[in-house]
Each structure stands twice: as C-alpha cells, then as structure tokens.
C-alpha cells in the first residue's frame, strides 16, 4: 500500500488550483481572503480539547522536569524558586496567545514554520522550522536516556537488587535500552494520533495523581526534618532574587521546563475544530503545568528547605534528581516507588508525544517544498506522517548513541544548548503574530492586545533570554566546562546547530527555488488539494 503525498496534482500552479478548497484544508478568513493551507492527508477530527491538553502536558513532562530542575533552580535563586516558575510562565503564556491567534487564521500542522513564512518570508520561516526540528531531536534523545535510567532504577527498587539498578551504568546496556525505548515510541507515534491520545491519558493521569499525592504528603510532614520552612508569600516575589545574573539563570531553567506545550498546535489538522480547539488546549495545558509546578515547589521548600546538606534542596550532591532523594522520606518505601514510576512514565510519555511536532513540521516543510518530497508521505491507514516519524526516530537513536560513545560531556552540552533553540523559534513565532496581524491591530482593543502587545512582549522577553544565553554560553564554565578554541563548547554547539541550518537552507534553496522565491507559500495562497 502506497502512502499519500501532500503535493499539488498535475496541472496545479505553484499558487494553487481552481475550484473550492476541501473542507479540511480551510483556514481562517482575514479581510475576505481565505488563508489557505495544503491538505496533507492527516486524520481529521481525532483530537478534542481534553485530548489536546493531555498531549501538551505529556510533552512538557512535568514530573521529569521537576526532579531535574528543582535543585538547580534553588541553587540559582534560593527561596524565590516559586517566583521564578511564575516568571517563566509569563512569556510562555504571552507566546501562547500568538499561537492561538495564528492557528485561528492558519490551522496548519507546520505551526511556527508555516506562520513565520507567511509573516517574514521563506528564509526566516525555514530557519524557524529548523530550530524546532533540531531542538526536538535533542530533546527526544535526552528523554530516551532519562527513561532508560529510571527504568533500571525503578526495576532495582521493585526487586530490591542493587545489581539490577547498576545496569544503567553499563554503557552497552544503557544504549541498547535507550534504542528500545525510541523504537517503541516511534512505533506508537507511527500508528496514529488516536493511539497516542489514549496512551497519554493513562500516563499523564498517573503523573498528576502521584505529584499531587507527593506534594500533599510533603506539606503534611513539613517540620519533621531539619531545615523545614513555613510558607511565606515572599517566595512568590521575583524581585527577591539577589542579582540579575541569578534571575536570568533561573529564568532560563524555568523557560525550559515549560517547553513542549505547543505540541497541542501541531495536531491542529487532526483536531475537532482545528481553528479554535488547539489554542484552547494549549492554554489549558499551560495552566495545569504551572499549577503543578507551584504546588510542588512550595511543598518541597516547606518540607526540605534550601540547605546545602542532607535533604536540603541546595545540596549539590542530590540536586540533579530531587525526587530520588525525597521519595522515601516523604512517601515511605512502598509509595515512594510510585514516584520513580511517575518519573519513568513522564519521560516515556514525553518521548512518545515529542515525535508529534518534529514529524508534522517535517511533513509541512516537505508539503510546501521546503524539504525533500519523501517527508511529505502520509500513511494511508494510520493517517500519520509515517516516513517523517521513522526518520525522526532513526535520527534520534543515531544521535544519542554516537554522542554517548564519543563523550557524555558533548551530550550534556548539547542539552544545555536547547534553551537557545527554544527561545529562537518561540520568539520568531511571537513576532510573526505581531507582523502578520499588523493591519488589524487598530480594529479593536482586543486585537491590539492579543495579536499585538501580548505576543510582542512575549517575543521580546524570549529574545532577551536568547541574547543573554548566547553571552553566558561563551564562557567555557557553562555546561560541562569544556571549551573549543577558547569558546564554551555549549556556545559552539548551539551556534553550530543554527549555522548548520543555514547551510542546509542554502542547499534546499538550490533544490527548491520556487519555495524560496515565495511562489509556494504566501499570504495569498489558496488551499491546495491532496494528490492521489
């Protein structure tokens, strides 16, 4: 059985075809001109509001993010950790307005790529899409590695065997297990968005239930250990951070732990009410995530405090995995295993859903002739970008295996460079909203704020973090502490990945000049039909 390919039919012009557009391809209306997108053959009406929100929460992986960032965030900002989580939430919320408004006008699975092309042209749009693709592949490899580590750790806890837990330290076993996780996640994503959705209901439900239970028990037991603190509203004051450097460092960590909510928008062509439901799902997902983060942040500070010894959150020996240290004291040996299972479920669930944006962005880029045609193939039965999903899985597996074998420092530094990519494509998307709707900003007070001021502020905040991160990355002490020609290796990797995108863009410009001349995807593009 052959796969469908999202290309114009013979005789179609670069700008579209005559006749009415298919209903699934219809976008919003601006000034009487329909904002068309190409029909790609994805399965429509598969995801509702709750399903979209669950997918967004799953991609963020709140339990995994919390266990790996609670300690480092306290190390940067101390008791202001809850305030920093709120500060990181603000630009995400503002950018979410941009995603929602752009999705209303152009509900396309290419999201940031498609919208930035329509706002700023093919070159900026291509680089924005590249930023999303490369960030997602790096995240996928990291999530797979984390899932592997917690798999063996959980197995050791359940069996009571230190030898089983130690298997994660065997590089060959670790890599092989990681590749198995990647293969399973790829297979589930390949089989369709419906399979993805029901797996996520179970995994996200488990995560949220366990962290609420953990937080409730931590608050109930507050005062039982040395260093415990009484709750104070001052913890919510971002101006209480001692220095601007500490504030920006904490903010970078906070922004990273919110990354992934935009997956809700990547399934817009597969959603019920593609122009409105994904935007609402994204906002719902962000609210659930920030509520979870604040609840846990307050609870662990009340229970353990921020001391640098024992159970204190500032202890450098335990800061990289806070839940592993606090699970037993707070939940006991029996229930404590649930927290390990929740972290494993969080990483595994996010691994699986993170395939969604990378595969659909590649599909859209190919459908609009910005990438090789093979990425535009959609499976006729599962209605998923099958080829793009498999290639993403293979690329993730190869990347992780090679980086792990070469140097774990390189792998760590690549993960540190993620913040640069995230701020890069989020800020471009926010600015794309302002520019795309610039002629409508005077239409009403609502349009001025939700299409202009709010997204613009979000873009400026993320752009500022991008610049500050570039500056910080130059220092070899950033990340693993290694350097290349006097520059920090994180800087070299982050900038190098962006420059690699420029090089690939130039190659594609020669292979697909029509796209880069603006003849394929423009504001005036009518909807195109799918090829047989």
C-alpha positions, 0 to 999 in steps of 0.5 A, spaced: 500 500 500 502 506 497 502 512 502 499 519 500 503 525 498 501 532 500 503 535 493 499 539 488 496 534 482 498 535 475 496 541 472 496 545 479 500 552 479 505 553 484 499 558 487 494 553 487 488 550 483 481 552 481 475 550 484 473 550 492 478 548 497 476 541 501 473 542 507 479 540 511 484 544 508 480 551 510 483 556 514 481 562 517 478 568 513 482 575 514 479 581 510 475 576 505 481 572 503 481 565 505 488 563 508 489 557 505 493 551 507 495 544 503 491 538 505 496 533 507 492 527 508 492 527 516 486 524 520 481 529 521 477 530 527 481 525 532 483 530 537 478 534 542 480 539 547 481 534 553 485 530 548 489 536 546 491 538 553 493 531 555 498 531 549 501 538 551 502 536 558 505 529 556 510 533 552 512 538 557 513 532 562 512 535 568 514 530 573 521 529 569 522 536 569 521 537 576 526 532 579 531 535 574 530 542 575 528 543 582 535 543 585 538 547 580 533 552 580 534 553 588 541 553 587 540 559 582 535 563 586 534 560 593 527 561 596 524 565 590 524 558 586 516 559 586 517 566 583 521 564 578 516 558 575 511 564 575 516 568 571 517 563 566 510 562 565 509 569 563 512 569 556 510 562 555 503 564 556 504 571 552 507 566 546 501 562 547 496 567 545 500 568 538 499 561 537 492 561 538 491 567 534 495 564 528 492 557 528 485 561 528 487 564 521 492 558 519 490 551 522 496 548 519 500 542 522 507 546 520 505 551 526 511 556 527 514 554 520 508 555 516 506 562 520 513 565 520 513 564 512 507 567 511 509 573 516 517 574 514 518 570 508 521 563 506 528 564 509 526 566 516 520 561 516 525 555 514 530 557 519 524 557 524 522 550 522 529 548 523 530 550 530 524 546 532 526 540 528 533 540 531 531 542 538 526 536 538 531 531 536 535 533 542 530 533 546 527 526 544 534 523 545 535 526 552 528 523 554 530 516 551 536 516 556 532 519 562 527 513 561 532 508 560 535 510 567 529 510 571 527 504 568 533 500 571 532 504 577 525 503 578 526 495 576 532 495 582 527 498 587 521 493 585 526 487 586 530 490 591 537 488 587 542 493 587 545 489 581 539 490 577 539 498 578 547 498 576 545 496 569 544 503 567 551 504 568 553 499 563 554 503 557 552 497 552 546 496 556 544 503 557 544 504 549 541 498 547 535 500 552 535 507 550 534 504 542 528 500 545 525 505 548 525 510 541 523 504 537 517 503 541 515 510 541 516 511 534 512 505 533 506 508 537 507 515 534 507 511 527 500 508 528 496 514 529 494 520 533 488 516 536 493 511 539 497 516 542 491 520 545 489 514 549 496 512 551 497 519 554 491 519 558 493 513 562 500 516 563 499 523 564 493 521 569 498 517 573 503 523 573 498 528 576 495 523 581 502 521 584 505 529 584 499 531 587 499 525 592 507 527 593 506 534 594 500 533 599 504 528 603 510 533 603 506 539 606 503 534 611 510 532 614 513 539 613 517 540 620 519 533 621 526 534 618 531 539 619 531 545 615 523 545 614 520 552 612 513 555 613 510 558 607 511 565 606 508 569 600 515 572 599 517 566 595 512 568 590 516 575 589 521 575 583 524 581 585 527 577 591 532 574 587 539 577 589 542 579 582 540 579 575 545 574 573 541 569 578 534 571 575 536 570 568 539 563 570 533 561 573 529 564 568 532 560 563 531 553 567 524 555 568 523 557 560 525 550 559 521 546 563 515 549 560 517 547 553 513 542 549 506 545 550 505 547 543 505 540 541 497 541 542 498 546 535 501 541 531 495 536 531 491 542 529 489 538 522 487 532 526 483 536 531 475 537 532 475 544 530 482 545 528 481 553 528 479 554 535 480 547 539 488 547 539 489 554 542 484 552 547 488 546 549 494 549 549 492 554 554 489 549 558 495 545 558 499 551 560 495 552 566 495 545 569 503 545 568 504 551 572 499 549 577 503 543 578 509 546 578 507 551 584 504 546 588 510 542 588 515 547 589 512 550 595 511 543 598 518 541 597 521 548 600 516 547 606 518 540 607 526 540 605 528 547 605 534 550 601 540 547 605 546 545 602 546 538 606 542 532 607 535 533 604 536 540 603 534 542 596 541 546 595 545 540 596 549 539 590 550 532 591 542 530 590 540 536 586 540 533 579 534 528 581 530 531 587 525 526 587 530 520 588 532 523 594 525 525 597 521 519 595 522 515 601 522 520 606 516 523 604 512 517 601 515 511 605 518 505 601 512 502 598 509 509 595 515 512 594 516 507 588 510 510 585 514 516 584 520 513 580 514 510 576 511 517 575 518 519 573 519 513 568 512 514 565 513 522 564 519 521 560 516 515 556 510 519 555 514 525 553 518 521 548 512 518 545 508 525 544 515 529 542 515 525 535 508 529 534 511 536 532 518 534 529 514 529 524 508 534 522 513 540 521 517 535 517 511 533 513 509 541 512 516 543 510 516 537 505 508 539 503 510 546 501 517 544 498 521 546 503 524 539 504 525 533 500 518 530 497 519 523 501 517 527 508 511 529 505 508 521 505 502 520 509 500 513 511 494 511 508 491 507 514 494 510 520 493 517 517 500 519 520 506 522 517 509 515 517 516 516 513 517 523 517 516 519 524 521 513 522 526 518 520 525 522 526 526 516 530 532 513 526 535 520 527 534 520 534 537 513 536 543 515 531 544 521 535 544 519 542 548 513 541 554 516 537 554 522 542 554 517 548 560 513 545 564 519 543 563 523 550 557 524 555 560 531 556 558 533 548 551 530 550 550 534 556 552 540 552 548 539 547 542 539 552 544 545 555 544 548 548 536 547 547 534 553 551 537 557 545 533 553 540 527 554 544 527 561 545 529 562 537 523 559 534 518 561 540 520 568 539 520 568 531 513 565 532 511 571 537 513 576 532 510 573 526 503 574 530 505 581 531 507 582 523 502 578 520 496 581 524 499 588 523 493 591 519 488 589 524 491 591 530 487 598 530 480 594 529 479 593 536 482 593 543 482 586 543 486 585 537 491 590 539 492 586 545 492 579 543 495 579 536 499 585 538 502 587 545 501 580 548 505 576 543 510 582 542 512 582 549 512 575 549 517 575 543 521 580 546 522 577 553 524 570 549 529 574 545 532 577 551 533 570 554 536 568 547 541 574 547 543 573 554 544 565 553 548 566 547 553 571 552 553 566 558 554 560 553 561 563 551 564 562 557 567 555 557 564 554 565 557 553 562 555 546 561 560 541 562 566 546 562 569 544 556 571 549 551 573 549 543 578 554 541 577 558 547 569 558 546 564 554 551 563 548 547 555 549 549 556 556 545 559 552 539 554 547 539 548 551 539 551 556 534 553 550 530 546 547 530 543 554 527 549 555 522 548 548 520 541 550 518 543 555 514 547 551 510 542 546 509 537 552 507 542 554 502 542 547 499 534 546 499 534 553 496 538 550 490 533 544 490 527 548 491 527 555 488 520 556 487 519 555 495 524 560 496 522 565 491 515 565 495 511 562 489 509 556 494 507 559 500 504 566 501 499 570 504 495 569 498 495 562 497 489 558 496 488 551 499 491 546 495 488 539 494 491 532 496 494 528 490 492 521 489 
